[in-house]
Amino acid sequence: MSERIAVVLVGLEDAETAALVRDDGFAVERLDALTGPVGADAVVLAVAPGEPLEAMRVARRHARDAAIVVVTAGDDAADGTVAMHAGAEDHLVRDETLAALLPRSVRYAVAIRRIRRELETVDPATSLPNLRGFGAIAEHHLRMADRAGHPIVFVFVRLEELEQVRTALGPDAADDLAREAAAVILEAVRDSDVPSRISPETFCVLLTGSAEGGEAIVLSRLVEAMASHDAASDRPRLALAVGSARYRPGSGGSLGGLLEEAARSLGPPAG
């Protein structure tokens, strides 16, 4: 790992972090507590006895993409185990070895976090397949379409105001909005269709069965589901842009090309 790693230290003493601070491979920031969003690559977090789950909840709320290294007292090793099960990338004990081990632990944690993210196949906010998970399914259906000679339709739905909500109200509100959109989409699709969240703003539904009839059915259901959501909710209406792309058997097209076609069909983002 050659690039400089941004690290936030929470609740640690100067002597414990001296080696990390002196290392030119790290850009270090100190905080008394995590009280707002941080964009660091890693967070090193001293955990109070008996509070590993609460510490991890706060850390993931404010640093959801960062690698987490938890530090516990020597007689609280069980708290470190609990934190690891809750998603921490590494655990160190607060003893005479901490200062020496910390730089290596942070590098390890960041590497593990990146590997985990690369291998994830499910979007954590909506529990739908992410692009990696959906890509394997979609490629399989493209090959099946080539053999059977039947076209496939992909319906794309873009959540127009996600970034504005994230900026104004924070990541939790953005996740809530994404879950609302996912619920509307799931209400619209048929049991045999394959919905996914392929980017923070964009959902994709692979329509199985007849490409000729399926698209109209799903789009009609989507309009109805959006209307029902807006009528039942006291929040502002969901702003969704809808587009589609069709795969023609034997065309030699790729999933990447279909995604580009979909982006064009959706038009420019609102706002």
C-alpha positions in Angstrom: 0.0 0.0 0.0 1.9 3.1 -1.3 -0.6 5.9 -0.9 -0.8 8.0 2.3 -3.5 6.7 4.7 -5.8 9.2 6.5 -6.3 8.0 10.1 -8.6 9.4 12.8 -7.5 8.6 16.4 -10.2 8.5 19.0 -9.4 8.3 22.7 -5.8 7.3 22.5 -2.7 8.8 24.3 0.2 10.5 22.5 2.7 7.7 23.6 0.4 5.0 22.2 0.3 6.6 18.7 3.8 8.1 18.4 5.0 5.6 15.9 1.9 6.2 13.7 2.3 10.0 13.9 6.0 9.8 12.9 5.3 7.5 9.9 5.1 9.6 6.7 2.7 7.0 5.3 -0.1 8.3 7.6 -2.0 11.6 7.8 -3.2 11.6 11.4 -6.1 13.5 13.0 -7.1 13.3 16.7 -10.7 13.5 18.0 -12.0 13.2 21.6 -15.1 11.4 20.2 -16.8 10.7 16.9 -19.7 13.2 16.7 -20.0 13.7 13.0 -19.0 12.3 9.6 -15.4 11.6 8.9 -13.9 10.7 5.6 -10.8 8.9 6.8 -9.4 5.6 5.5 -9.2 4.3 9.0 -10.4 5.0 12.5 -8.5 3.8 15.6 -11.0 3.7 18.4 -10.3 3.2 22.1 -13.3 1.3 23.4 -14.6 1.7 27.0 -15.2 -1.5 29.0 -18.5 -3.1 28.1 -19.3 -0.8 25.2 -18.0 -2.5 22.0 -21.3 -2.7 20.3 -22.2 1.0 21.0 -18.7 2.0 19.9 -19.0 0.1 16.6 -22.5 1.5 16.0 -21.2 5.1 16.4 -18.1 4.4 14.3 -20.1 2.9 11.4 -22.6 5.8 11.6 -19.9 8.4 11.2 -17.2 6.5 9.3 -19.1 3.9 7.3 -16.4 3.4 4.7 -13.4 3.4 7.0 -11.5 0.5 8.4 -12.0 0.2 12.1 -9.2 -0.8 14.6 -10.5 -1.1 18.1 -8.3 -0.8 21.1 -9.3 -2.4 24.5 -7.7 -2.7 27.9 -5.8 -5.9 28.5 -8.5 -7.4 30.7 -11.2 -6.5 28.3 -10.1 -8.7 25.4 -13.7 -10.1 25.1 -14.9 -6.7 24.1 -12.4 -6.8 21.2 -13.9 -10.1 20.0 -17.4 -8.6 20.2 -16.2 -5.6 18.1 -14.7 -7.9 15.5 -18.0 -9.8 15.2 -19.7 -6.4 14.8 -17.5 -5.5 11.8 -14.2 -4.1 13.1 -11.2 -5.0 10.9 -8.7 -5.5 13.7 -8.3 -5.4 17.5 -5.3 -4.4 19.6 -4.9 -4.7 23.4 -3.8 -1.6 25.3 -0.4 -2.7 26.5 3.3 -2.0 26.0 3.2 -3.5 22.4 0.4 -1.2 21.2 2.6 1.7 19.9 4.8 -0.7 17.9 1.9 -2.7 16.4 -0.4 0.2 15.5 1.0 1.2 12.1 1.0 -2.3 10.9 -2.5 -2.9 12.2 -3.9 0.2 10.5 -2.4 -0.9 7.1 -3.7 -4.4 7.6 -7.2 -3.1 8.5 -7.4 -0.8 5.5 -6.3 -3.6 3.1 -8.9 -6.0 4.6 -11.6 -3.3 4.4 -10.9 -2.8 0.7 -10.9 -6.5 0.0 -14.2 -6.9 1.8 -15.8 -4.1 -0.2 -14.5 -5.6 -3.5 -16.1 -8.9 -2.6 -19.4 -7.6 -1.4 -22.3 -8.7 -3.6 -25.2 -7.1 -1.6 -26.0 -3.4 -1.0 -26.1 -3.0 2.8 -28.8 -0.3 2.8 -31.4 -2.1 0.7 -30.2 -5.8 0.8 -30.5 -5.9 -3.0 -27.7 -7.2 -5.1 -25.1 -4.6 -5.8 -23.4 -4.2 -9.2 -20.9 -7.0 -8.5 -23.7 -9.4 -7.4 -26.0 -8.3 -10.2 -23.3 -8.4 -12.9 -22.8 -12.2 -12.5 -26.6 -12.8 -12.7 -27.0 -10.5 -15.7 -24.1 -12.0 -17.7 -25.7 -15.4 -17.2 -29.0 -14.2 -18.6 -27.2 -12.6 -21.6 -25.6 -15.9 -22.5 -29.0 -17.7 -22.1 -30.6 -15.1 -24.3 -27.9 -15.7 -27.0 -28.7 -19.5 -26.9 -32.5 -19.1 -26.9 -32.7 -16.1 -29.2 -35.0 -14.1 -26.9 -34.2 -10.4 -26.1 -33.9 -9.2 -22.5 -35.1 -5.9 -21.2 -33.4 -4.0 -18.3 -35.4 -1.2 -16.5 -33.4 1.4 -14.8 -34.6 3.7 -12.0 -32.6 6.7 -10.8 -33.2 8.3 -7.4 -32.9 11.9 -8.3 -32.4 13.7 -5.0 -30.2 11.2 -3.1 -27.0 13.4 -3.0 -29.0 16.5 -1.9 -30.5 14.5 1.0 -27.1 13.1 1.9 -25.6 16.6 2.0 -28.4 18.2 3.8 -29.5 15.5 6.3 -26.6 13.0 6.4 -25.9 9.4 5.3 -28.6 7.8 7.5 -31.3 9.9 5.8 -29.9 9.0 2.4 -30.1 5.3 3.3 -33.7 5.7 4.4 -34.5 7.3 1.1 -32.8 4.5 -0.8 -34.8 2.0 1.2 -38.1 3.8 0.3 -37.2 3.7 -3.4 -36.2 0.0 -3.1 -39.6 -0.8 -1.5 -41.4 1.0 -4.3 -39.4 -1.0 -6.9 -39.9 -4.3 -5.2 -43.7 -3.7 -5.2 -43.6 -3.1 -8.9 -41.5 -6.0 -10.1 -42.7 -9.5 -10.7 -41.5 -12.4 -8.6 -39.4 -13.7 -11.5 -37.6 -10.4 -12.2 -34.2 -9.5 -10.7 -34.0 -6.1 -9.0 -30.6 -4.6 -7.9 -28.9 -1.4 -6.7 -26.0 -0.9 -9.1 -24.9 2.5 -7.8 -25.9 4.8 -5.0 -28.5 6.5 -7.2 -29.4 3.8 -9.6 -31.5 0.6 -9.4 -31.8 -1.9 -12.2 -34.4 -4.6 -12.8 -33.6 -7.5 -15.2 -37.0 -8.5 -16.7 -37.3 -12.2 -17.2 -39.8 -14.0 -19.5 -41.3 -12.1 -22.4 -39.4 -8.9 -23.2 -42.3 -7.7 -25.2 -44.9 -7.7 -22.4 -42.8 -7.5 -19.3 -41.5 -3.9 -19.7 -45.0 -2.4 -20.0 -46.2 -4.4 -17.0 -43.4 -3.4 -14.7 -43.4 0.3 -15.8 -47.2 0.4 -15.1 -46.8 -1.2 -11.7 -43.9 1.2 -10.9 -46.1 4.2 -11.6 -48.8 2.8 -9.4 -46.4 1.9 -6.6 -44.9 5.5 -6.7 -48.4 7.0 -6.5 -49.3 4.7 -3.6 -46.1 5.6 -1.8 -46.6 9.3 -2.2 -50.3 9.2 -1.1 -49.4 7.2 2.1 -46.2 9.1 3.0 -45.9 12.5 4.8 -42.5 12.9 3.1 -42.0 14.8 -0.2 -42.8 12.5 -3.1 -40.1 10.3 -4.5 -38.3 11.8 -7.5 -37.5 8.9 -9.7 -36.3 8.9 -13.4 -37.0 5.7 -15.4 -35.3 4.4 -18.5 -34.7 1.1 -20.2 -32.3 -0.8 -22.4 -32.7 -3.9 -24.5 -30.3 -6.7 -25.2 -30.7 -8.3 -28.6 -29.4 -11.8 -28.9 -26.3 -12.3 -31.1 -25.6 -8.5 -31.1 -22.4 -9.0 -29.2 -23.4 -6.3 -26.7 -22.1 -6.3 -23.2 -23.5 -5.4 -19.8 -21.3 -2.3 -19.8 -22.8 -1.1 -23.0 -26.3 -1.6 -21.7 -25.5 0.4 -18.6 -24.2 3.2 -20.9 -27.4 3.0 -23.0 -29.5 3.2 -19.8 -27.6 6.3 -18.6 -28.5 8.0 -21.9 -32.2 6.9 -21.6 -32.4 8.4 -18.1 -31.1 11.7 -19.2 -29.1 14.2 -17.1 -29.6 14.1 -13.3 -32.1 16.6 -11.9 -30.9 19.7 -10.2 
